[in-house]
Amino acid sequence: MKYRKRNGKDTWHFCTNCQNWPTSDYDEREGKPTYGEFCNECLSKDANGTCTKKY
Ligand SMILES: [Zn+2]
């Protein structure tokens, strides 16, 4: 699973359908990040089963 965060920010996104999913100027990594925070919208989408993930 891929995670993205905007450069200069500490919030990781993992749902491609998140309003704040970075599409430019971002870091992408595979696997769970070991630092920073997870986006609240991504977390709630995940809890609701509406999170579209990128593998
Ligand atoms: Zn997000």
mmCIF file of the protein (N, C-alpha, C, O) and its ligand, coordinates in Angstrom:
data_MODEL
# 
_entry.id   MODEL 
# 
loop_
_entity.id 
_entity.type 
_entity.pdbx_number_of_molecules 
1 polymer     1 
2 non-polymer 1 
# 
_entity_poly.entity_id                      1 
_entity_poly.type                           'polypeptide(L)' 
_entity_poly.nstd_linkage                   no 
_entity_poly.nstd_monomer                   no 
_entity_poly.pdbx_seq_one_letter_code       MKYRKRNGKDTWHFCTNCQNWPTSDYDEREGKPTYGEFCNECLSKDANGTCTKKY 
_entity_poly.pdbx_seq_one_letter_code_can   MKYRKRNGKDTWHFCTNCQNWPTSDYDEREGKPTYGEFCNECLSKDANGTCTKKY 
_entity_poly.pdbx_strand_id                 A 
# 
loop_
_entity_poly_seq.entity_id 
_entity_poly_seq.num 
_entity_poly_seq.mon_id 
_entity_poly_seq.hetero 
1 1  MET n 
1 2  LYS n 
1 3  TYR n 
1 4  ARG n 
1 5  LYS n 
1 6  ARG n 
1 7  ASN n 
1 8  GLY n 
1 9  LYS n 
1 10 ASP n 
1 11 THR n 
1 12 TRP n 
1 13 HIS n 
1 14 PHE n 
1 15 CYS n 
1 16 THR n 
1 17 ASN n 
1 18 CYS n 
1 19 GLN n 
1 20 ASN n 
1 21 TRP n 
1 22 PRO n 
1 23 THR n 
1 24 SER n 
1 25 ASP n 
1 26 TYR n 
1 27 ASP n 
1 28 GLU n 
1 29 ARG n 
1 30 GLU n 
1 31 GLY n 
1 32 LYS n 
1 33 PRO n 
1 34 THR n 
1 35 TYR n 
1 36 GLY n 
1 37 GLU n 
1 38 PHE n 
1 39 CYS n 
1 40 ASN n 
1 41 GLU n 
1 42 CYS n 
1 43 LEU n 
1 44 SER n 
1 45 LYS n 
1 46 ASP n 
1 47 ALA n 
1 48 ASN n 
1 49 GLY n 
1 50 THR n 
1 51 CYS n 
1 52 THR n 
1 53 LYS n 
1 54 LYS n 
1 55 TYR n 
# 
loop_
_struct_asym.id 
_struct_asym.entity_id 
A 1 
B 2 
# 
loop_
_chem_comp.id 
_chem_comp.type 
_chem_comp.mon_nstd_flag 
ALA 'L-peptide linking' y 
ARG 'L-peptide linking' y 
ASN 'L-peptide linking' y 
ASP 'L-peptide linking' y 
CYS 'L-peptide linking' y 
GLN 'L-peptide linking' y 
GLU 'L-peptide linking' y 
GLY 'peptide linking'   y 
HIS 'L-peptide linking' y 
LEU 'L-peptide linking' y 
LYS 'L-peptide linking' y 
MET 'L-peptide linking' y 
PHE 'L-peptide linking' y 
PRO 'L-peptide linking' y 
SER 'L-peptide linking' y 
THR 'L-peptide linking' y 
TRP 'L-peptide linking' y 
TYR 'L-peptide linking' y 
ZN  non-polymer         . 
# 
_pdbx_entity_nonpoly.entity_id   2 
_pdbx_entity_nonpoly.name        ? 
_pdbx_entity_nonpoly.comp_id     ZN 
# 
_pdbx_nonpoly_scheme.asym_id         B 
_pdbx_nonpoly_scheme.entity_id       2 
_pdbx_nonpoly_scheme.mon_id          ZN 
_pdbx_nonpoly_scheme.ndb_seq_num     1 
_pdbx_nonpoly_scheme.pdb_seq_num     101 
_pdbx_nonpoly_scheme.auth_seq_num    101 
_pdbx_nonpoly_scheme.pdb_mon_id      ZN 
_pdbx_nonpoly_scheme.auth_mon_id     ZN 
_pdbx_nonpoly_scheme.pdb_strand_id   A 
_pdbx_nonpoly_scheme.pdb_ins_code    . 
# 
loop_
_atom_site.group_PDB 
_atom_site.id 
_atom_site.type_symbol 
_atom_site.label_atom_id 
_atom_site.label_alt_id 
_atom_site.label_comp_id 
_atom_site.label_asym_id 
_atom_site.label_entity_id 
_atom_site.label_seq_id 
_atom_site.pdbx_PDB_ins_code 
_atom_site.Cartn_x 
_atom_site.Cartn_y 
_atom_site.Cartn_z 
_atom_site.occupancy 
_atom_site.B_iso_or_equiv 
_atom_site.pdbx_formal_charge 
_atom_site.auth_seq_id 
_atom_site.auth_comp_id 
_atom_site.auth_asym_id 
_atom_site.auth_atom_id 
_atom_site.pdbx_PDB_model_num 
ATOM   1   N  N  . MET A 1 1  ? 0.837   -1.190 0.000  1.00 0.00 ? 1   MET A N  1 
ATOM   2   C  CA . MET A 1 1  ? 0.000   0.000  0.000  1.00 0.00 ? 1   MET A CA 1 
ATOM   3   C  C  . MET A 1 1  ? 0.878   1.249  0.000  1.00 0.00 ? 1   MET A C  1 
ATOM   4   O  O  . MET A 1 1  ? 1.914   1.299  0.664  1.00 0.00 ? 1   MET A O  1 
ATOM   5   N  N  . LYS A 1 2  ? 0.445   2.250  -0.756 1.00 0.00 ? 2   LYS A N  1 
ATOM   6   C  CA . LYS A 1 2  ? 1.248   3.462  -0.886 1.00 0.00 ? 2   LYS A CA 1 
ATOM   7   C  C  . LYS A 1 2  ? 0.714   4.589  -0.004 1.00 0.00 ? 2   LYS A C  1 
ATOM   8   O  O  . LYS A 1 2  ? -0.491  4.751  0.187  1.00 0.00 ? 2   LYS A O  1 
ATOM   9   N  N  . TYR A 1 3  ? 1.631   5.328  0.503  1.00 0.00 ? 3   TYR A N  1 
ATOM   10  C  CA . TYR A 1 3  ? 1.317   6.479  1.352  1.00 0.00 ? 3   TYR A CA 1 
ATOM   11  C  C  . TYR A 1 3  ? 1.936   7.716  0.727  1.00 0.00 ? 3   TYR A C  1 
ATOM   12  O  O  . TYR A 1 3  ? 3.038   7.663  0.182  1.00 0.00 ? 3   TYR A O  1 
ATOM   13  N  N  . ARG A 1 4  ? 1.225   8.821  0.808  1.00 0.00 ? 4   ARG A N  1 
ATOM   14  C  CA . ARG A 1 4  ? 1.772   10.075 0.287  1.00 0.00 ? 4   ARG A CA 1 
ATOM   15  C  C  . ARG A 1 4  ? 1.624   11.174 1.313  1.00 0.00 ? 4   ARG A C  1 
ATOM   16  O  O  . ARG A 1 4  ? 0.657   11.220 2.073  1.00 0.00 ? 4   ARG A O  1 
ATOM   17  N  N  . LYS A 1 5  ? 2.610   12.065 1.318  1.00 0.00 ? 5   LYS A N  1 
ATOM   18  C  CA . LYS A 1 5  ? 2.463   13.290 2.097  1.00 0.00 ? 5   LYS A CA 1 
ATOM   19  C  C  . LYS A 1 5  ? 3.042   14.443 1.316  1.00 0.00 ? 5   LYS A C  1 
ATOM   20  O  O  . LYS A 1 5  ? 3.990   14.285 0.546  1.00 0.00 ? 5   LYS A O  1 
ATOM   21  N  N  . ARG A 1 6  ? 2.467   15.582 1.522  1.00 0.00 ? 6   ARG A N  1 
ATOM   22  C  CA . ARG A 1 6  ? 2.969   16.781 0.862  1.00 0.00 ? 6   ARG A CA 1 
ATOM   23  C  C  . ARG A 1 6  ? 4.329   17.141 1.428  1.00 0.00 ? 6   ARG A C  1 
ATOM   24  O  O  . ARG A 1 6  ? 4.564   17.000 2.628  1.00 0.00 ? 6   ARG A O  1 
ATOM   25  N  N  . ASN A 1 7  ? 5.211   17.599 0.581  1.00 0.00 ? 7   ASN A N  1 
ATOM   26  C  CA . ASN A 1 7  ? 6.507   18.071 1.060  1.00 0.00 ? 7   ASN A CA 1 
ATOM   27  C  C  . ASN A 1 7  ? 6.300   19.182 2.074  1.00 0.00 ? 7   ASN A C  1 
ATOM   28  O  O  . ASN A 1 7  ? 5.502   20.095 1.861  1.00 0.00 ? 7   ASN A O  1 
ATOM   29  N  N  . GLY A 1 8  ? 7.031   19.091 3.180  1.00 0.00 ? 8   GLY A N  1 
ATOM   30  C  CA . GLY A 1 8  ? 6.918   20.115 4.216  1.00 0.00 ? 8   GLY A CA 1 
ATOM   31  C  C  . GLY A 1 8  ? 5.806   19.858 5.214  1.00 0.00 ? 8   GLY A C  1 
ATOM   32  O  O  . GLY A 1 8  ? 5.665   20.604 6.183  1.00 0.00 ? 8   GLY A O  1 
ATOM   33  N  N  . LYS A 1 9  ? 4.990   18.786 4.992  1.00 0.00 ? 9   LYS A N  1 
ATOM   34  C  CA . LYS A 1 9  ? 3.925   18.449 5.937  1.00 0.00 ? 9   LYS A CA 1 
ATOM   35  C  C  . LYS A 1 9  ? 4.226   17.116 6.598  1.00 0.00 ? 9   LYS A C  1 
ATOM   36  O  O  . LYS A 1 9  ? 5.063   16.349 6.123  1.00 0.00 ? 9   LYS A O  1 
ATOM   37  N  N  . ASP A 1 10 ? 3.539   16.848 7.692  1.00 0.00 ? 10  ASP A N  1 
ATOM   38  C  CA . ASP A 1 10 ? 3.767   15.628 8.454  1.00 0.00 ? 10  ASP A CA 1 
ATOM   39  C  C  . ASP A 1 10 ? 2.584   14.683 8.403  1.00 0.00 ? 10  ASP A C  1 
ATOM   40  O  O  . ASP A 1 10 ? 2.534   13.708 9.153  1.00 0.00 ? 10  ASP A O  1 
ATOM   41  N  N  . THR A 1 11 ? 1.626   14.964 7.520  1.00 0.00 ? 11  THR A N  1 
ATOM   42  C  CA . THR A 1 11 ? 0.406   14.167 7.475  1.00 0.00 ? 11  THR A CA 1 
ATOM   43  C  C  . THR A 1 11 ? 0.413   13.225 6.279  1.00 0.00 ? 11  THR A C  1 
ATOM   44  O  O  . THR A 1 11 ? 0.530   13.656 5.132  1.00 0.00 ? 11  THR A O  1 
ATOM   45  N  N  . TRP A 1 12 ? 0.285   11.938 6.564  1.00 0.00 ? 12  TRP A N  1 
ATOM   46  C  CA . TRP A 1 12 ? 0.285   10.933 5.504  1.00 0.00 ? 12  TRP A CA 1 
ATOM   47  C  C  . TRP A 1 12 ? -1.130  10.620 5.057  1.00 0.00 ? 12  TRP A C  1 
ATOM   48  O  O  . TRP A 1 12 ? -2.045  10.505 5.873  1.00 0.00 ? 12  TRP A O  1 
ATOM   49  N  N  . HIS A 1 13 ? -1.296  10.485 3.760  1.00 0.00 ? 13  HIS A N  1 
ATOM   50  C  CA . HIS A 1 13 ? -2.582  10.090 3.182  1.00 0.00 ? 13  HIS A CA 1 
ATOM   51  C  C  . HIS A 1 13 ? -2.421  8.717  2.558  1.00 0.00 ? 13  HIS A C  1 
ATOM   52  O  O  . HIS A 1 13 ? -1.364  8.382  2.024  1.00 0.00 ? 13  HIS A O  1 
ATOM   53  N  N  . PHE A 1 14 ? -3.480  7.926  2.633  1.00 0.00 ? 14  PHE A N  1 
ATOM   54  C  CA . PHE A 1 14 ? -3.415  6.602  2.010  1.00 0.00 ? 14  PHE A CA 1 
ATOM   55  C  C  . PHE A 1 14 ? -4.660  6.284  1.193  1.00 0.00 ? 14  PHE A C  1 
ATOM   56  O  O  . PHE A 1 14 ? -4.764  5.188  0.642  1.00 0.00 ? 14  PHE A O  1 
ATOM   57  N  N  . CYS A 1 15 ? -5.613  7.221  1.101  1.00 0.00 ? 15  CYS A N  1 
ATOM   58  C  CA . CYS A 1 15 ? -6.799  7.024  0.248  1.00 0.00 ? 15  CYS A CA 1 
ATOM   59  C  C  . CYS A 1 15 ? -6.650  7.933  -0.969 1.00 0.00 ? 15  CYS A C  1 
ATOM   60  O  O  . CYS A 1 15 ? -6.501  9.148  -0.835 1.00 0.00 ? 15  CYS A O  1 
ATOM   61  N  N  . THR A 1 16 ? -6.693  7.335  -2.151 1.00 0.00 ? 16  THR A N  1 
ATOM   62  C  CA . THR A 1 16 ? -6.538  8.166  -3.352 1.00 0.00 ? 16  THR A CA 1 
ATOM   63  C  C  . THR A 1 16 ? -7.760  9.066  -3.549 1.00 0.00 ? 16  THR A C  1 
ATOM   64  O  O  . THR A 1 16 ? -7.695  10.053 -4.282 1.00 0.00 ? 16  THR A O  1 
ATOM   65  N  N  . ASN A 1 17 ? -8.876  8.722  -2.894 1.00 0.00 ? 17  ASN A N  1 
ATOM   66  C  CA . ASN A 1 17 ? -10.070 9.562  -3.008 1.00 0.00 ? 17  ASN A CA 1 
ATOM   67  C  C  . ASN A 1 17 ? -10.193 10.571 -1.870 1.00 0.00 ? 17  ASN A C  1 
ATOM   68  O  O  . ASN A 1 17 ? -11.240 11.201 -1.712 1.00 0.00 ? 17  ASN A O  1 
ATOM   69  N  N  . CYS A 1 18 ? -9.141  10.729 -1.082 1.00 0.00 ? 18  CYS A N  1 
ATOM   70  C  CA . CYS A 1 18 ? -9.108  11.784 -0.068 1.00 0.00 ? 18  CYS A CA 1 
ATOM   71  C  C  . CYS A 1 18 ? -9.060  13.144 -0.764 1.00 0.00 ? 18  CYS A C  1 
ATOM   72  O  O  . CYS A 1 18 ? -8.369  13.315 -1.768 1.00 0.00 ? 18  CYS A O  1 
ATOM   73  N  N  . GLN A 1 19 ? -9.798  14.098 -0.222 1.00 0.00 ? 19  GLN A N  1 
ATOM   74  C  CA . GLN A 1 19 ? -9.793  15.455 -0.794 1.00 0.00 ? 19  GLN A CA 1 
ATOM   75  C  C  . GLN A 1 19 ? -8.388  16.043 -0.831 1.00 0.00 ? 19  GLN A C  1 
ATOM   76  O  O  . GLN A 1 19 ? -8.062  16.851 -1.700 1.00 0.00 ? 19  GLN A O  1 
ATOM   77  N  N  . ASN A 1 20 ? -7.571  15.628 0.113  1.00 0.00 ? 20  ASN A N  1 
ATOM   78  C  CA . ASN A 1 20 ? -6.227  16.203 0.224  1.00 0.00 ? 20  ASN A CA 1 
ATOM   79  C  C  . ASN A 1 20 ? -5.124  15.281 -0.279 1.00 0.00 ? 20  ASN A C  1 
ATOM   80  O  O  . ASN A 1 20 ? -3.946  15.515 -0.009 1.00 0.00 ? 20  ASN A O  1 
ATOM   81  N  N  . TRP A 1 21 ? -5.502  14.232 -1.009 1.00 0.00 ? 21  TRP A N  1 
ATOM   82  C  CA . TRP A 1 21 ? -4.496  13.323 -1.590 1.00 0.00 ? 21  TRP A CA 1 
ATOM   83  C  C  . TRP A 1 21 ? -3.543  14.146 -2.455 1.00 0.00 ? 21  TRP A C  1 
ATOM   84  O  O  . TRP A 1 21 ? -3.975  14.782 -3.416 1.00 0.00 ? 21  TRP A O  1 
ATOM   85  N  N  . PRO A 1 22 ? -2.266  14.140 -2.126 1.00 0.00 ? 22  PRO A N  1 
ATOM   86  C  CA . PRO A 1 22 ? -1.331  14.993 -2.886 1.00 0.00 ? 22  PRO A CA 1 
ATOM   87  C  C  . PRO A 1 22 ? -1.115  14.473 -4.308 1.00 0.00 ? 22  PRO A C  1 
ATOM   88  O  O  . PRO A 1 22 ? -0.885  13.282 -4.515 1.00 0.00 ? 22  PRO A O  1 
ATOM   89  N  N  . THR A 1 23 ? -1.190  15.364 -5.266 1.00 0.00 ? 23  THR A N  1 
ATOM   90  C  CA . THR A 1 23 ? -0.953  14.972 -6.653 1.00 0.00 ? 23  THR A CA 1 
ATOM   91  C  C  . THR A 1 23 ? 0.281   15.652 -7.230 1.00 0.00 ? 23  THR A C  1 
ATOM   92  O  O  . THR A 1 23 ? 0.713   15.338 -8.339 1.00 0.00 ? 23  THR A O  1 
ATOM   93  N  N  . SER A 1 24 ? 0.841   16.582 -6.472 1.00 0.00 ? 24  SER A N  1 
ATOM   94  C  CA . SER A 1 24 ? 2.095   17.190 -6.906 1.00 0.00 ? 24  SER A CA 1 
ATOM   95  C  C  . SER A 1 24 ? 2.862   17.612 -5.664 1.00 0.00 ? 24  SER A C  1 
ATOM   96  O  O  . SER A 1 24 ? 2.267   17.862 -4.616 1.00 0.00 ? 24  SER A O  1 
ATOM   97  N  N  . ASP A 1 25 ? 4.181   17.692 -5.781 1.00 0.00 ? 25  ASP A N  1 
ATOM   98  C  CA . ASP A 1 25 ? 5.006   18.128 -4.661 1.00 0.00 ? 25  ASP A CA 1 
ATOM   99  C  C  . ASP A 1 25 ? 4.803   17.245 -3.426 1.00 0.00 ? 25  ASP A C  1 
ATOM   100 O  O  . ASP A 1 25 ? 4.489   17.737 -2.342 1.00 0.00 ? 25  ASP A O  1 
ATOM   101 N  N  . TYR A 1 26 ? 4.987   15.936 -3.609 1.00 0.00 ? 26  TYR A N  1 
ATOM   102 C  CA . TYR A 1 26 ? 4.768   15.012 -2.492 1.00 0.00 ? 26  TYR A CA 1 
ATOM   103 C  C  . TYR A 1 26 ? 5.874   13.972 -2.388 1.00 0.00 ? 26  TYR A C  1 
ATOM   104 O  O  . TYR A 1 26 ? 6.655   13.770 -3.318 1.00 0.00 ? 26  TYR A O  1 
ATOM   105 N  N  . ASP A 1 27 ? 5.920   13.320 -1.235 1.00 0.00 ? 27  ASP A N  1 
ATOM   106 C  CA . ASP A 1 27 ? 6.735   12.131 -1.004 1.00 0.00 ? 27  ASP A CA 1 
ATOM   107 C  C  . ASP A 1 27 ? 5.822   10.924 -1.078 1.00 0.00 ? 27  ASP A C  1 
ATOM   108 O  O  . ASP A 1 27 ? 4.711   10.946 -0.548 1.00 0.00 ? 27  ASP A O  1 
ATOM   109 N  N  . GLU A 1 28 ? 6.284   9.869  -1.733 1.00 0.00 ? 28  GLU A N  1 
ATOM   110 C  CA . GLU A 1 28 ? 5.492   8.649  -1.729 1.00 0.00 ? 28  GLU A CA 1 
ATOM   111 C  C  . GLU A 1 28 ? 6.339   7.527  -1.183 1.00 0.00 ? 28  GLU A C  1 
ATOM   112 O  O  . GLU A 1 28 ? 7.518   7.404  -1.513 1.00 0.00 ? 28  GLU A O  1 
ATOM   113 N  N  . ARG A 1 29 ? 5.727   6.701  -0.338 1.00 0.00 ? 29  ARG A N  1 
ATOM   114 C  CA . ARG A 1 29 ? 6.447   5.537  0.152  1.00 0.00 ? 29  ARG A CA 1 
ATOM   115 C  C  . ARG A 1 29 ? 5.515   4.345  0.213  1.00 0.00 ? 29  ARG A C  1 
ATOM   116 O  O  . ARG A 1 29 ? 4.292   4.475  0.280  1.00 0.00 ? 29  ARG A O  1 
ATOM   117 N  N  . GLU A 1 30 ? 6.135   3.185  0.187  1.00 0.00 ? 30  GLU A N  1 
ATOM   118 C  CA . GLU A 1 30 ? 5.379   1.949  0.243  1.00 0.00 ? 30  GLU A CA 1 
ATOM   119 C  C  . GLU A 1 30 ? 5.499   1.418  1.656  1.00 0.00 ? 30  GLU A C  1 
ATOM   120 O  O  . GLU A 1 30 ? 6.594   1.376  2.218  1.00 0.00 ? 30  GLU A O  1 
ATOM   121 N  N  . GLY A 1 31 ? 4.382   1.012  2.232  1.00 0.00 ? 31  GLY A N  1 
ATOM   122 C  CA . GLY A 1 31 ? 4.406   0.505  3.602  1.00 0.00 ? 31  GLY A CA 1 
ATOM   123 C  C  . GLY A 1 31 ? 4.143   1.619  4.585  1.00 0.00 ? 31  GLY A C  1 
ATOM   124 O  O  . GLY A 1 31 ? 4.253   2.802  4.263  1.00 0.00 ? 31  GLY A O  1 
ATOM   125 N  N  . LYS A 1 32 ? 3.794   1.215  5.788  1.00 0.00 ? 32  LYS A N  1 
ATOM   126 C  CA . LYS A 1 32 ? 3.362   2.162  6.805  1.00 0.00 ? 32  LYS A CA 1 
ATOM   127 C  C  . LYS A 1 32 ? 4.501   3.085  7.244  1.00 0.00 ? 32  LYS A C  1 
ATOM   128 O  O  . LYS A 1 32 ? 5.570   2.611  7.628  1.00 0.00 ? 32  LYS A O  1 
ATOM   129 N  N  . PRO A 1 33 ? 4.277   4.382  7.188  1.00 0.00 ? 33  PRO A N  1 
ATOM   130 C  CA . PRO A 1 33 ? 5.316   5.325  7.627  1.00 0.00 ? 33  PRO A CA 1 
ATOM   131 C  C  . PRO A 1 33 ? 5.585   5.185  9.117  1.00 0.00 ? 33  PRO A C  1 
ATOM   132 O  O  . PRO A 1 33 ? 4.684   4.864  9.892  1.00 0.00 ? 33  PRO A O  1 
ATOM   133 N  N  . THR A 1 34 ? 6.813   5.423  9.508  1.00 0.00 ? 34  THR A N  1 
ATOM   134 C  CA . THR A 1 34 ? 7.195   5.265  10.910 1.00 0.00 ? 34  THR A CA 1 
ATOM   135 C  C  . THR A 1 34 ? 7.250   6.600  11.630 1.00 0.00 ? 34  THR A C  1 
ATOM   136 O  O  . THR A 1 34 ? 7.603   6.652  12.808 1.00 0.00 ? 34  THR A O  1 
ATOM   137 N  N  . TYR A 1 35 ? 6.911   7.664  10.950 1.00 0.00 ? 35  TYR A N  1 
ATOM   138 C  CA . TYR A 1 35 ? 6.883   8.968  11.602 1.00 0.00 ? 35  TYR A CA 1 
ATOM   139 C  C  . TYR A 1 35 ? 5.730   9.773  11.010 1.00 0.00 ? 35  TYR A C  1 
ATOM   140 O  O  . TYR A 1 35 ? 5.159   9.403  9.984  1.00 0.00 ? 35  TYR A O  1 
ATOM   141 N  N  . GLY A 1 36 ? 5.401   10.867 11.667 1.00 0.00 ? 36  GLY A N  1 
ATOM   142 C  CA . GLY A 1 36 ? 4.321   11.712 11.173 1.00 0.00 ? 36  GLY A CA 1 
ATOM   143 C  C  . GLY A 1 36 ? 2.965   11.215 11.649 1.00 0.00 ? 36  GLY A C  1 
ATOM   144 O  O  . GLY A 1 36 ? 2.871   10.346 12.516 1.00 0.00 ? 36  GLY A O  1 
ATOM   145 N  N  . GLU A 1 37 ? 1.909   11.787 11.060 1.00 0.00 ? 37  GLU A N  1 
ATOM   146 C  CA . GLU A 1 37 ? 0.542   11.465 11.459 1.00 0.00 ? 37  GLU A CA 1 
ATOM   147 C  C  . GLU A 1 37 ? -0.245  11.019 10.236 1.00 0.00 ? 37  GLU A C  1 
ATOM   148 O  O  . GLU A 1 37 ? 0.162   11.228 9.093  1.00 0.00 ? 37  GLU A O  1 
ATOM   149 N  N  . PHE A 1 38 ? -1.385  10.398 10.515 1.00 0.00 ? 38  PHE A N  1 
ATOM   150 C  CA . PHE A 1 38 ? -2.265  10.015 9.424  1.00 0.00 ? 38  PHE A CA 1 
ATOM   151 C  C  . PHE A 1 38 ? -3.411  11.000 9.310  1.00 0.00 ? 38  PHE A C  1 
ATOM   152 O  O  . PHE A 1 38 ? -3.925  11.516 10.302 1.00 0.00 ? 38  PHE A O  1 
ATOM   153 N  N  . CYS A 1 39 ? -3.791  11.241 8.075  1.00 0.00 ? 39  CYS A N  1 
ATOM   154 C  CA . CYS A 1 39 ? -4.877  12.173 7.782  1.00 0.00 ? 39  CYS A CA 1 
ATOM   155 C  C  . CYS A 1 39 ? -6.196  11.694 8.399  1.00 0.00 ? 39  CYS A C  1 
ATOM   156 O  O  . CYS A 1 39 ? -6.543  10.518 8.288  1.00 0.00 ? 39  CYS A O  1 
ATOM   157 N  N  . ASN A 1 40 ? -6.918  12.592 9.039  1.00 0.00 ? 40  ASN A N  1 
ATOM   158 C  CA . ASN A 1 40 ? -8.195  12.236 9.662  1.00 0.00 ? 40  ASN A CA 1 
ATOM   159 C  C  . ASN A 1 40 ? -9.217  11.784 8.634  1.00 0.00 ? 40  ASN A C  1 
ATOM   160 O  O  . ASN A 1 40 ? -9.993  10.861 8.885  1.00 0.00 ? 40  ASN A O  1 
ATOM   161 N  N  . GLU A 1 41 ? -9.219  12.426 7.488  1.00 0.00 ? 41  GLU A N  1 
ATOM   162 C  CA . GLU A 1 41 ? -10.190 12.037 6.458  1.00 0.00 ? 41  GLU A CA 1 
ATOM   163 C  C  . GLU A 1 41 ? -9.891  10.626 5.951  1.00 0.00 ? 41  GLU A C  1 
ATOM   164 O  O  . GLU A 1 41 ? -10.800 9.819  5.759  1.00 0.00 ? 41  GLU A O  1 
ATOM   165 N  N  . CYS A 1 42 ? -8.614  10.345 5.740  1.00 0.00 ? 42  CYS A N  1 
ATOM   166 C  CA . CYS A 1 42 ? -8.235  9.000  5.306  1.00 0.00 ? 42  CYS A CA 1 
ATOM   167 C  C  . CYS A 1 42 ? -8.635  7.960  6.359  1.00 0.00 ? 42  CYS A C  1 
ATOM   168 O  O  . CYS A 1 42 ? -9.156  6.896  6.024  1.00 0.00 ? 42  CYS A O  1 
ATOM   169 N  N  . LEU A 1 43 ? -8.389  8.276  7.624  1.00 0.00 ? 43  LEU A N  1 
ATOM   170 C  CA . LEU A 1 43 ? -8.732  7.347  8.691  1.00 0.00 ? 43  LEU A CA 1 
ATOM   171 C  C  . LEU A 1 43 ? -10.236 7.098  8.745  1.00 0.00 ? 43  LEU A C  1 
ATOM   172 O  O  . LEU A 1 43 ? -10.671 5.961  8.929  1.00 0.00 ? 43  LEU A O  1 
ATOM   173 N  N  . SER A 1 44 ? -11.028 8.153  8.587  1.00 0.00 ? 44  SER A N  1 
ATOM   174 C  CA . SER A 1 44 ? -12.470 7.944  8.684  1.00 0.00 ? 44  SER A CA 1 
ATOM   175 C  C  . SER A 1 44 ? -13.001 7.227  7.445  1.00 0.00 ? 44  SER A C  1 
ATOM   176 O  O  . SER A 1 44 ? -13.930 6.427  7.549  1.00 0.00 ? 44  SER A O  1 
ATOM   177 N  N  . LYS A 1 45 ? -12.420 7.504  6.271  1.00 0.00 ? 45  LYS A N  1 
ATOM   178 C  CA . LYS A 1 45 ? -12.807 6.744  5.082  1.00 0.00 ? 45  LYS A CA 1 
ATOM   179 C  C  . LYS A 1 45 ? -12.494 5.268  5.279  1.00 0.00 ? 45  LYS A C  1 
ATOM   180 O  O  . LYS A 1 45 ? -13.287 4.399  4.917  1.00 0.00 ? 45  LYS A O  1 
ATOM   181 N  N  . ASP A 1 46 ? -11.336 4.997  5.855  1.00 0.00 ? 46  ASP A N  1 
ATOM   182 C  CA . ASP A 1 46 ? -10.933 3.622  6.090  1.00 0.00 ? 46  ASP A CA 1 
ATOM   183 C  C  . ASP A 1 46 ? -11.936 2.941  7.021  1.00 0.00 ? 46  ASP A C  1 
ATOM   184 O  O  . ASP A 1 46 ? -12.337 1.800  6.792  1.00 0.00 ? 46  ASP A O  1 
ATOM   185 N  N  . ALA A 1 47 ? -12.335 3.661  8.079  1.00 0.00 ? 47  ALA A N  1 
ATOM   186 C  CA . ALA A 1 47 ? -13.291 3.115  9.045  1.00 0.00 ? 47  ALA A CA 1 
ATOM   187 C  C  . ALA A 1 47 ? -14.646 2.869  8.395  1.00 0.00 ? 47  ALA A C  1 
ATOM   188 O  O  . ALA A 1 47 ? -15.353 1.931  8.762  1.00 0.00 ? 47  ALA A O  1 
ATOM   189 N  N  . ASN A 1 48 ? -15.010 3.716  7.425  1.00 0.00 ? 48  ASN A N  1 
ATOM   190 C  CA . ASN A 1 48 ? -16.302 3.578  6.749  1.00 0.00 ? 48  ASN A CA 1 
ATOM   191 C  C  . ASN A 1 48 ? -16.255 2.619  5.568  1.00 0.00 ? 48  ASN A C  1 
ATOM   192 O  O  . ASN A 1 48 ? -17.287 2.296  4.980  1.00 0.00 ? 48  ASN A O  1 
ATOM   193 N  N  . GLY A 1 49 ? -15.070 2.170  5.229  1.00 0.00 ? 49  GLY A N  1 
ATOM   194 C  CA . GLY A 1 49 ? -14.938 1.269  4.091  1.00 0.00 ? 49  GLY A CA 1 
ATOM   195 C  C  . GLY A 1 49 ? -15.029 1.970  2.753  1.00 0.00 ? 49  GLY A C  1 
ATOM   196 O  O  . GLY A 1 49 ? -15.310 1.330  1.740  1.00 0.00 ? 49  GLY A O  1 
ATOM   197 N  N  . THR A 1 50 ? -14.794 3.297  2.727  1.00 0.00 ? 50  THR A N  1 
ATOM   198 C  CA . THR A 1 50 ? -14.892 4.037  1.464  1.00 0.00 ? 50  THR A CA 1 
ATOM   199 C  C  . THR A 1 50 ? -13.530 4.537  0.989  1.00 0.00 ? 50  THR A C  1 
ATOM   200 O  O  . THR A 1 50 ? -13.447 5.380  0.096  1.00 0.00 ? 50  THR A O  1 
ATOM   201 N  N  . CYS A 1 51 ? -12.478 4.017  1.584  1.00 0.00 ? 51  CYS A N  1 
ATOM   202 C  CA . CYS A 1 51 ? -11.125 4.447  1.233  1.00 0.00 ? 51  CYS A CA 1 
ATOM   203 C  C  . CYS A 1 51 ? -10.631 3.668  0.018  1.00 0.00 ? 51  CYS A C  1 
ATOM   204 O  O  . CYS A 1 51 ? -10.594 2.438  0.036  1.00 0.00 ? 51  CYS A O  1 
ATOM   205 N  N  . THR A 1 52 ? -10.255 4.387  -1.036 1.00 0.00 ? 52  THR A N  1 
ATOM   206 C  CA . THR A 1 52 ? -9.668  3.748  -2.219 1.00 0.00 ? 52  THR A CA 1 
ATOM   207 C  C  . THR A 1 52 ? -8.160  3.773  -2.078 1.00 0.00 ? 52  THR A C  1 
ATOM   208 O  O  . THR A 1 52 ? -7.546  4.840  -2.069 1.00 0.00 ? 52  THR A O  1 
ATOM   209 N  N  . LYS A 1 53 ? -7.563  2.593  -1.968 1.00 0.00 ? 53  LYS A N  1 
ATOM   210 C  CA . LYS A 1 53 ? -6.118  2.523  -1.717 1.00 0.00 ? 53  LYS A CA 1 
ATOM   211 C  C  . LYS A 1 53 ? -5.348  2.221  -2.989 1.00 0.00 ? 53  LYS A C  1 
ATOM   212 O  O  . LYS A 1 53 ? -5.864  1.637  -3.942 1.00 0.00 ? 53  LYS A O  1 
ATOM   213 N  N  . LYS A 1 54 ? -4.111  2.638  -2.964 1.00 0.00 ? 54  LYS A N  1 
ATOM   214 C  CA . LYS A 1 54 ? -3.231  2.422  -4.115 1.00 0.00 ? 54  LYS A CA 1 
ATOM   215 C  C  . LYS A 1 54 ? -2.181  1.386  -3.734 1.00 0.00 ? 54  LYS A C  1 
ATOM   216 O  O  . LYS A 1 54 ? -1.464  1.548  -2.747 1.00 0.00 ? 54  LYS A O  1 
ATOM   217 N  N  . TYR A 1 55 ? -2.097  0.324  -4.527 1.00 0.00 ? 55  TYR A N  1 
ATOM   218 C  CA . TYR A 1 55 ? -1.112  -0.712 -4.224 1.00 0.00 ? 55  TYR A CA 1 
ATOM   219 C  C  . TYR A 1 55 ? -0.040  -0.779 -5.288 1.00 0.00 ? 55  TYR A C  1 
ATOM   220 O  O  . TYR A 1 55 ? 0.873   -1.599 -5.193 1.00 0.00 ? 55  TYR A O  1 
HETATM 221 ZN ZN . ZN  B 2 .  ? -6.113  12.100 3.479  1.00 0.00 2 101 ZN  A ZN 1 
# 
